[in-house]
Amino acid sequence: MDLAANFDSVHQRIQAACGRAGRDPGSVLVVAVSKGQPPEKVRAAATLGHSVFGESRVQEAKAKIEQCPGHLRWHLIGHLQSNKCRDAVALFQMIESIDSLALAQELNKWAEKEAKTYSVLLEVNVAGEATKFGFQPEQLLSALKPINALPRIEIHGLMTIAPWTPEPEKVRPIFVRLRELKDRCQQVLGATLTHLSMGMSGDFEVAIEEGATIVRIGTALFGPRAKAKAQT
C-alpha cells in the first residue's frame, strides 16, 4: 500500500468534486479514519502532513493517541457511551456523534469539571436505519435548544452516516436532507452552524457536492482494516 499515493488520490477527488460544486477545496476537512489501524500508520500519515484523525471507540483511541504525535487532533466518530464521557473529554477535540440530550448533558458535566468548552456535532439518523444511532430528524429539532443551552457545549453542526451502497448516487437524497436539516436548525437557533459531516470512502464525492464540510475517510486512505485474528 502506498499511503502517499492514496492521500494524493483522495485530495484530487476532493478537488474535482469541489470543482463540480463551485466550492473551495479548502472548505472540506478530511478526517482520516484510523479506527482499526495501528499507531504506525497514523504516524506515517502525520509525516505526510495530515493532522486530523477519527476514532470510533474510546478505549482504542486511549491506547493509540499516546503513541502518536502530540500535535494531532482527534474526532470521535463512533457511538459514545455515557460512562466514557470523562475519557472522551480528555482525548478528543470534537465529538461528532452526540445522539441524545442525556448524552450531551453528561458530556457537559465532564467538560465543566475540566473547565473546557466542548465542540460537538449532532448525529442524525436521516435514513431511519434500525442499526444506526442518531437523532430522528424531528427529535433533533426538539432537542436542539436544550442542548444549545448547556454552558460547556458548542454545537458546530450535524453528522450522518448514509446507508452503504455500491452506487453513491442512491444516497444523495440523504445528504440533501441533512443539509436541509442544518438550515432548519440554524433558523431555530438564530445562529450559523459551520459543519456538515457526511460522506465516507464510498460516497464522499457526492457528499461534497451536497455541501459536506467534513468527510470521514478510512479505507480510501489506509486500505482495508486488518481482520481480527481468531483466538486460539
Secondary structure, 3 states (H helix, E strand, C coil): CCHHHHHHHHHHHHHHHHHHHCCCHHHCEEEEECCCCCHHHHHHHHHCCCCEEEECCHHHHHHHHCCCCCCCEEEECCCCCHHHHHHHHHHCCEEEEECCHHHHHHHHHHHHHCCCCEEEEEEECCCCCCCCCCECHHHHHHHHHHHHCCCCEEEEEEECCCCCCCCHHHHHHHHHHHHHHHHHHHHHHCCCCCEEECCCCCCHHHHHHCCCCEEEECHHHHCCCCCCCCCC
